[in-house]
Amino acid sequence: MLNHMPKIFRWPSFLAGKRLIPAQFFALILLCLLALAGAAGAAPTAEQQVATGKVAKCFDGDTLKLTDRRTVRLAGIDAPEMDHGKHRPQYYAREAMDQLNRLAQGKEVRLVAVDAKGKDHYGRIVADVILPDGHSLSDTMVRNGAAFVYPHSELNAHFQERLRKLQHEAIAARRGMWAHILTLPAAKKTYLGNRESMRFFPTDCAEVQHIKPRNRVFFGTLMDAFMAGYAPARPCNFWPDAK
């Protein structure tokens, strides 16, 4: 059996036939555990990390369809909603969709895995979509103020932090949608965040009663909530409709 073990897990040859004192035995066991941890946490291969496709069209500011009919949700972001026959479009929804179309339509892209599940509950691929020039669509949409950070526990932590920093820049410069959103009466209201879900609600929303006290985070303004990397919850949504 030992002959079939990977080399990193075999007893070192120089220990053959030797008795180990407790300290040496403990050190050897520790080395084996570290090797096992390293093997378990090894980074996925490039083949697992990356797929490719050509963008056929964009549905809104955060979702696109490839020519092979796969639907891709841009990881880590959310954009104002288009109507899609149900409701009026939200403010800046058309601008965000048009921008994503200009950036991506007709281009060959790489889909980089940054989400542990790889798909959302609608069956859409969740990925960091990379353009031929190497730019991330999620990065670009957030940097331009056309989308906001939409955190999830399954997302790569470094990727989320990168997006959060870009959102800070966009808010500070009042780019895109922020120039209007942060001047609304809603911007001066107080909000309550859920530390577990990373979503926030107006404090007068009935849904806040369901947030466990230990998970509650108070935000004095709308900007405070966005700067902390929280995303607006669906109930009691403050986002205005497009004019």
N, C-alpha and C positions, 0 to 999 in steps of 0.2 A: 504493500500500500504506500509506504513512504517513497518508493521509487517513482510513483506516479504523481507525487505532489509537486507544485511549482517550486522552482529553485529557491524563491524568497522565503518559503515556508519550511524548507528542510533544515535539519540540525546542521550547523556548520561542521565541516569535516574536521576542523582542528579540535572539536570537542569530543570526537569519537573516542570511546573508551575511558573518558575522564569523569570523575565524580565532581559535581557542582556544589559549591557551598551555597547556602540560602540566598545570599546577595546576588551571586552570579545567576542563579536560577531565576530569581525575580527579574533581573535585567533582561534575560533572554526572553522571558514571557512577555515583558513590556515591548520589546522590539517586535515580536510576532504580532501583538495586538496593533501596534502602529502600522505595520505592513498591511494587515487586514483592513484597517480603516482607510489607508491610502488607496488600496485596490477598490474598495466599495465606493469611494468618493471620486474616482477618476473621472475626468471630463469626458463627455460623449465624443464620439468620433465626428469628423467633418460630415460624413455621410448621414449621420443621425441629426446633425445640427442644421443642415441646409438643404432646401429644395428650391426649385426654380419654376418660373411660369411667366406668361405674358398677360398684361392687364388688358381686359376687354372694356370694362367700364367701372365707374364708381357709383355706389348707391347714395352715399352721403359723405361726410367728412372723415369717416373712420372705417368704412367697409367697401371692399371692391370685389369684383368677379374676374377670374382669369379666363382665358380663352378655352381652357379645358373644362370649364364650368365649376371649378372649385371656387368657393366663396371664402374670402379672407377678412378677418377682423384685425385691424391694426392694434398690436399689443399695447396695453398701458394707457390708452387714451379714450376719450369720449368726445364727440362733437355734437353740436345742436342738432336736434332731430328734424328730418324732412317730414312732410305730411304722410306720404305713402298711402293716401286715400283715407286716412283715419282722422287726423287733426290738421290744423293749420301748421305750417312750418314754424319752427322756433327761430328767434332772432339769430342771424348769422349762419343759418343752416345752408342756405343757397350759396353763400360766399365760400363756406368750407367745402362743400361738394365741388364747386367749380374749381377751387384751388387744387383739390386732390386730383381731379381729372386732368388739369394742366400739368401737374407733376408726374402722373403715373400712366395715363391712358396710352396704350400702344407700346409700352416699354417692357423689356425683359427685366424681371426682378428676382431677387433672392429672398427666400423666406427663412429667416433665422429663428430657431426655437428659443424663446425666452420664458415660456410658460410650461409649468410642470405637466399640465393635462394635455396641452397641444390643441384642444378644441373647446369651444364654449358650449352652453347647454342648448344652443340652436344647431350644433353640429358644424359650425364654421371654424375653419382653421384660425388659430390665434398665433400671430408671428410678428416679429420685427421685420418689416418689409424694406429691403435695401434696393435703392435705385442703381442703375449702371455706373453712376458717378461716385457710388459709395455712400451716399447720404441716406439716412434712415427717414422713412416717411413719418413715423411717429415723432421723431425729433423735430422734423421740419414743421409739422402741423402745430405742435406745441410752441415752438420758437416763434412762429408767425402769429400766434394768438388766434388760431383757427380751431383749436381743440384744447381740452384741459386734461390733466392727469386723472387716470381712472385706476386706482390701485387695486390689486388683488393679492391674496396671500400666496397664490401659485406663481406669481411673477418673480423673475430674477430680481433680487434686492438692488444690485448695482444698476440694473436697467431702470428701475423705478426711481432711484435717486438721481440718475442722469436727467430723466424727464422732469423731476421736481425742480431741479436747478434751472432748466430751460424755462419752466413756467414762471419762476421767480423773475427771470430776465424779461419775459413777455409782459408780465404784470407791471413791473417797474417802468417799462417803456410805453405802457398802454397800447400795445400792438393789437391789431385786429379787433376781436370782439370786446377786449377789455376796456377799450376807450369808452364804450357805451355802458357795458354791464356794471362797471364800478361807479357809475354816476346815478344809477337807479335808486329810488327810495329803498329798495330791498338791500342795497349795499350797506346801508346804515343800521340795519336791524341786527339783532343778536342771533347766534346759531348754536346748536348743540350737536357735537359730533359723537359718533359711536366708534370708540377706539378699536373694537373688534372688527367691524366691517369697513372702517375708514370712509364712512359716508356721513354727511351732515344734514341737519334739518333746521328750519326756522324754529326758534324756541317756543313759538305759539302753536306748533303743529302737534296734533294729538298723538302722532306716532312716537314722539320722544318719551312718552310714558312707558314704552316697551324697552327702552334702553336701560340695561342694568346700571345701577349707580356707579359701580367700579369702572364701567366702560365709558362714562360720560366725559366729554371734553367741551369746555365752554369757549366760544369764540365771540369776541366783542363786535366784529364786523364780518361782512362777507369776504373781504379780502383776507382777513386773518385765516379763515377756513381754507381758502384756496392756497394760501402761502404755506400752510401746514401740510399740503398734499392730500387733503380730503376732497372727495367728490360729492356733488349734490345727490341726495337720495331722490327717488321717484316721487314718493308721497309729498304733498304740500310743495310742489316744485314752484320756485319763484321765477323761473326763466321766462322772459316775455316772448310773445309771438312776433313773427316777422310782420313788418308793416306792408 
